[in-house]
């Protein structure tokens, strides 16, 4: 049984069962991916720092609704599009590097 002093009481789901991310970047990417995959949510999926585990988790923030949720969802989708575009450009650069290395 988890020591009650190490439990995040603000979370509906016990955070010891949640994925632990090393950085806010990893957690944001995961939260954005969730928002992209799940069309309808009651609240936006946000990264948050967990002082109990010294890491980042993601979770639904039920205090953020309405216009914030809509704006945040749009930002998640925009970040996802940018990530895909960056990955595509990196693939092109790798192909250019490979072509130049063979000459």
VENPE-V721958 format. One record per residue. OMEGA is omega in whole degrees, 0 to 359 (* if undefined). Layout:
omega
OMEGA
OMEGA
//
This chain:
omega
181
176
182
180
179
181
177
185
179
184
175
179
180
189
177
178
181
176
179
179
182
183
177
179
178
181
179
178
179
180
178
178
177
181
178
182
185
187
184
177
177
182
181
176
184
171
174
180
180
180
180
181
181
180
177
173
170
180
177
176
184
175
181
180
175
187
178
182
180
179
181
178
178
178
177
180
179
178
178
178
179
178
179
180
178
179
178
179
177
177
178
178
177
178
177
178
180
180
179
181
181
181
*
//
